[in-house]
């Protein structure tokens, strides 16, 4: 009798805990993707600044992978594909 009650209790607990674990996995996947996107954006920014002349250089992203370097006064200089 005690075994039956214990098995029923575990089944009920699993029914409530299972979906909660799936949600936390979805949140973990979303967080991991956000961190990956941030790393890619940082690498792109570093590469774009290097192409434009150094760590203090400015650029405008025209489209995916294409940048336009600008001077500190906003004059456009060169276009580059990254």
C-alpha positions in Angstrom: 0.0 0.0 0.0 2.8 2.4 0.9 4.6 1.6 -2.3 1.5 2.5 -4.3 1.1 5.8 -2.5 4.8 6.6 -3.1 4.6 5.7 -6.8 1.5 7.9 -7.2 3.2 10.8 -5.4 6.3 10.5 -7.6 4.1 10.4 -10.7 2.2 13.6 -9.6 5.5 15.4 -8.8 6.9 14.4 -12.2 3.8 15.7 -13.9 4.3 19.2 -12.4 8.1 19.4 -12.4 8.6 18.1 -16.0 7.1 21.1 -17.8 9.0 23.5 -15.5 12.2 21.9 -16.5 11.4 22.3 -20.2 10.7 26.0 -19.7 14.0 26.5 -17.9 15.8 24.7 -20.7 14.2 27.1 -23.2 15.3 30.1 -21.1 18.8 28.7 -20.9 18.9 28.2 -24.7 17.7 31.8 -25.2 20.3 33.1 -22.8 23.1 31.1 -24.5 22.0 32.5 -27.9 21.9 36.0 -26.6 25.5 35.6 -25.3 26.6 34.2 -28.6 25.0 37.1 -30.5 26.8 39.6 -28.1 30.1 37.9 -28.8 29.6 38.1 -32.5 28.6 41.8 -32.3 31.7 42.5 -30.3 34.0 40.7 -32.8 32.3 42.5 -35.7 32.8 45.9 -33.9 36.5 45.1 -33.2 37.1 44.1 -36.8 35.3 47.1 -38.2 37.2 49.5 -36.0 40.5 47.8 -37.1 39.6 48.3 -40.7 38.7 51.9 -40.2 42.0 52.8 -38.5 42.0 51.8 -34.8 40.1 51.3 -31.6 38.7 54.9 -31.6 37.5 54.8 -35.2 33.9 55.3 -36.2 31.9 53.5 -38.7 28.3 53.1 -40.0 27.0 49.6 -40.8 25.2 50.0 -44.2 24.0 46.4 -44.5 25.0 43.0 -43.2 28.8 42.8 -43.5 29.3 46.2 -45.2 30.6 49.2 -43.2 31.3 52.8 -44.1 34.2 54.4 -42.2 33.6 58.0 -41.1 35.9 60.7 -39.7 35.3 62.4 -36.3 33.5 65.2 -38.2 31.2 62.7 -39.9 32.8 62.7 -43.4 32.6 59.4 -45.1 35.9 57.8 -46.1 35.9 54.2 -47.3 33.6 51.2 -47.6 34.6 47.8 -46.6 33.1 44.3 -46.6 33.6 42.2 -43.5 
